[in-house]
Amino acid sequence: IIAKHGKLAPRLCNKDPYTALWLPTIKRMYPNSKFILMIRDARAVIHSMIERKVPVAGYNTSNETEMFSKWNQEIRKMTFQCNTSSGQCIKVYYERLIQKPQEEIQRITNFLDLPYSDKMLKHHELIGGEVDLNDQEFSASQVKKAINTAVLTSWFDCFSDETLGQLDVIAPFLRILGYDTSTAKPDYSVFADDDFYQFRNVYS
C-alpha cells in the first residue's frame, strides 16, 4: 500500500494513526523503521472526527462518551508501545508543535536523521509544486492551511458540561498526558514552555 501510494522514495511514510497500535509487529518487519506518535487533546480529536465526518473504525460519532472511552483505550496502548520502543519512537504533542513549530520540527528531523529546512514551515505554499496532495485523503483540506493556533481552541463550546465533567472517569489518560480537564477552555500555553519535556513522566 505504501509503495504504490506515490513515487518510490528513499524513505517510505505512512500516517495512519492505527500504525501505533502495532509497533512490535512493524518493528520486526522493518527493523530500521522509526515512529512518531502524535498526541493531541482528545476533545480536539473527537471534535475533529465529528465535525469533518471522518470515518474511523470503532468510533460511533453519535455517542461522545463512547468515543472518549475508545480514545482512552487506544492512546494508552499507543503510548505504551512507543515507550517500549526505545530509540525508534518519539512522542510529539500537537499543542506544542503548533506553538513552537520550528523547534518541534527540528526535533523531529533530528530524530529521523534528516536535514531541517525552513520550507517545512511553509508547506502550504509548496502545494502543487514540491508537495502533492491526494484529495481523497481526509486531512488534505487541513494540510492546505498554514500553521495556526486557532485550531487549538476550535473544540471550545462543542461538548456538553455533562460530557466534560466525566472525562476523568471515561478518559483518565487525558489528564495523565498533561491536559487540564478541570476547565472547558484549557490554557495550552504550558505546552510551549521551554522546560516542557523536562517534566513529562514515563506515561507521557
C-alpha positions as CSV (number, residue, x, y, z in Angstrom):
1,I,0.0,0.0,0.0
2,I,2.8,2.5,0.9
3,A,4.9,1.6,-2.1
4,K,2.0,2.2,-4.5
5,H,0.8,5.4,-2.9
6,G,3.1,7.5,-4.9
7,K,6.6,7.7,-6.5
8,L,9.2,5.5,-4.9
9,A,11.3,7.4,-2.4
10,P,14.4,6.7,-0.3
11,R,12.1,6.8,2.8
12,L,8.5,5.4,2.8
13,C,6.0,7.1,5.1
14,N,2.6,6.0,6.4
15,K,0.5,8.4,8.5
16,D,-2.3,6.1,9.6
17,P,-2.7,6.6,13.3
18,Y,-3.5,2.9,13.9
19,T,0.0,2.1,12.9
20,A,0.9,3.0,16.5
21,L,-1.1,0.0,17.8
22,W,1.2,-2.5,16.0
23,L,4.7,-1.2,16.7
24,P,6.2,-4.6,17.8
25,T,5.0,-6.3,14.6
26,I,6.1,-3.5,12.3
27,K,9.5,-3.3,14.0
28,R,10.1,-7.0,13.3
29,M,9.1,-6.5,9.7
30,Y,11.0,-3.2,9.3
31,P,13.9,-3.1,11.8
32,N,15.1,0.3,10.6
33,S,11.7,1.9,10.9
34,K,11.1,5.0,13.1
35,F,7.7,6.1,14.6
36,I,6.2,9.5,15.5
37,L,3.3,9.3,18.0
38,M,1.3,12.5,17.6
39,I,-0.5,13.2,20.9
40,R,-3.4,15.7,20.9
41,D,-6.1,16.7,23.3
42,A,-8.9,14.1,23.0
43,R,-11.5,16.8,23.0
44,A,-10.0,18.3,19.8
45,V,-9.5,14.9,18.2
46,I,-13.1,13.8,18.8
47,H,-14.5,17.2,17.7
48,S,-12.5,16.9,14.5
49,M,-13.9,13.4,13.8
50,I,-17.4,14.6,14.3
51,E,-17.1,18.0,12.5
52,R,-15.3,16.6,9.5
53,K,-17.2,13.4,9.4
54,V,-14.1,11.3,9.4
55,P,-15.0,7.6,9.5
56,V,-12.7,5.8,12.0
57,A,-13.3,2.2,12.8
58,G,-14.8,1.7,16.3
59,Y,-15.9,5.3,16.8
60,N,-19.6,6.0,16.9
61,T,-19.9,9.7,16.2
62,S,-23.4,9.8,17.7
63,N,-22.1,8.8,21.2
64,E,-19.4,11.2,22.5
65,T,-18.9,9.3,25.8
66,E,-18.1,6.1,23.9
67,M,-15.7,8.0,21.6
68,F,-13.7,9.4,24.6
69,S,-13.6,5.9,26.1
70,K,-12.4,4.4,22.9
71,W,-9.7,7.1,22.5
72,N,-8.5,6.4,26.1
73,Q,-8.1,2.7,25.4
74,E,-6.2,3.3,22.2
75,I,-3.9,6.2,23.3
76,R,-3.0,4.2,26.4
77,K,-1.8,1.3,24.2
78,M,-0.1,3.5,21.7
79,T,1.8,5.4,24.4
80,F,2.9,2.1,26.0
81,Q,4.1,0.8,22.6
82,C,6.1,4.0,22.0
83,N,7.6,4.0,25.5
84,T,8.8,0.4,24.9
85,S,10.4,1.2,21.5
86,S,13.5,3.0,22.8
87,G,15.3,4.9,20.1
88,Q,12.6,4.1,17.5
89,C,9.6,6.2,18.7
90,I,9.3,9.8,19.5
91,K,6.2,11.5,21.1
92,V,5.2,14.9,19.7
93,Y,2.5,17.0,21.3
94,Y,0.3,18.7,18.7
95,E,-0.3,21.7,21.0
96,R,3.5,22.2,21.2
97,L,4.0,21.7,17.5
98,I,1.5,24.4,16.7
99,Q,3.0,26.9,19.2
100,K,6.7,26.0,18.6
101,P,6.7,24.7,15.0
102,Q,10.4,25.4,14.2
103,E,11.7,23.9,17.4
104,E,9.5,20.8,17.2
105,I,10.1,20.2,13.5
106,Q,13.8,20.4,14.2
107,R,13.4,17.9,17.0
108,I,11.6,15.6,14.6
109,T,14.2,15.9,11.8
110,N,17.0,15.2,14.2
111,F,15.2,12.1,15.3
112,L,14.8,11.0,11.7
113,D,18.4,11.9,10.8
114,L,17.0,14.3,8.1
115,P,18.2,17.9,7.3
116,Y,15.9,20.6,8.5
117,S,14.6,23.2,6.1
118,D,12.6,26.4,6.7
119,K,10.4,25.2,3.8
120,M,8.9,22.8,6.3
121,L,7.2,25.8,8.0
122,K,5.6,26.9,4.7
123,H,4.3,23.6,3.4
124,H,1.0,25.2,2.3
125,E,3.0,27.4,-0.2
126,L,4.6,24.4,-1.9
127,I,1.4,22.5,-2.7
128,G,1.2,21.9,-6.4
129,G,5.0,22.2,-6.7
130,E,7.2,20.2,-4.3
131,V,4.2,18.9,-2.4
132,D,1.4,16.8,-3.9
133,L,-1.8,16.1,-2.1
134,N,-4.4,13.4,-2.6
135,D,-7.8,15.0,-2.4
136,Q,-9.3,11.6,-1.3
137,E,-7.3,11.9,1.9
138,F,-9.4,13.4,4.7
139,S,-6.6,15.6,6.1
140,A,-5.8,17.2,2.7
141,S,-8.0,20.2,3.4
142,Q,-6.1,20.8,6.7
143,V,-2.7,20.5,5.1
144,K,-3.6,23.3,2.6
145,K,-3.7,25.7,5.6
146,A,-0.8,27.5,7.2
147,I,0.2,26.5,10.8
148,N,-2.2,28.5,13.1
149,T,-3.1,28.4,16.7
150,A,-6.8,28.8,16.0
151,V,-7.0,25.0,15.7
152,L,-6.2,24.6,19.3
153,T,-9.5,26.1,20.5
154,S,-11.8,25.0,17.7
155,W,-13.5,22.5,20.0
156,F,-14.4,25.0,22.7
157,D,-18.2,25.1,23.4
158,C,-18.8,22.0,21.4
159,F,-19.3,19.5,24.2
160,S,-21.9,19.4,27.0
161,D,-20.9,20.2,30.6
162,E,-22.0,16.7,31.4
163,T,-19.6,15.1,28.9
164,L,-16.7,17.3,30.0
165,G,-17.5,16.5,33.7
166,Q,-17.0,12.8,33.1
167,L,-13.6,13.0,31.4
168,D,-11.5,11.9,34.4
169,V,-13.6,8.8,34.6
170,I,-14.1,7.8,30.9
171,A,-10.8,9.2,29.6
172,P,-8.4,9.3,32.5
173,F,-5.3,9.2,30.2
174,L,-6.2,12.8,29.1
175,R,-5.0,14.1,32.5
176,I,-2.1,11.7,32.7
177,L,-0.8,13.1,29.4
178,G,-0.9,16.6,30.9
179,Y,-4.1,18.0,29.7
180,D,-6.2,20.2,32.0
181,T,-9.6,18.6,32.4
182,S,-10.8,20.9,35.2
183,T,-12.0,23.6,32.7
184,A,-13.9,23.7,29.5
185,K,-11.4,26.1,28.0
186,P,-7.9,25.0,29.0
187,D,-4.8,27.2,28.5
188,Y,-2.4,25.4,26.2
189,S,0.5,27.8,26.7
190,V,2.1,25.3,29.2
191,F,2.9,23.1,26.2
192,A,5.1,25.9,24.8
193,D,7.2,26.2,28.0
194,D,11.0,25.8,27.5
195,D,11.1,23.1,30.2
196,F,8.0,21.2,28.8
197,Y,9.8,17.9,28.2
198,Q,11.7,18.0,31.4
199,F,8.5,17.3,33.4
200,R,7.0,14.6,31.1
201,N,6.5,11.4,33.1
202,V,7.0,7.9,31.8
203,Y,3.4,7.7,30.6
204,S,3.6,10.9,28.6
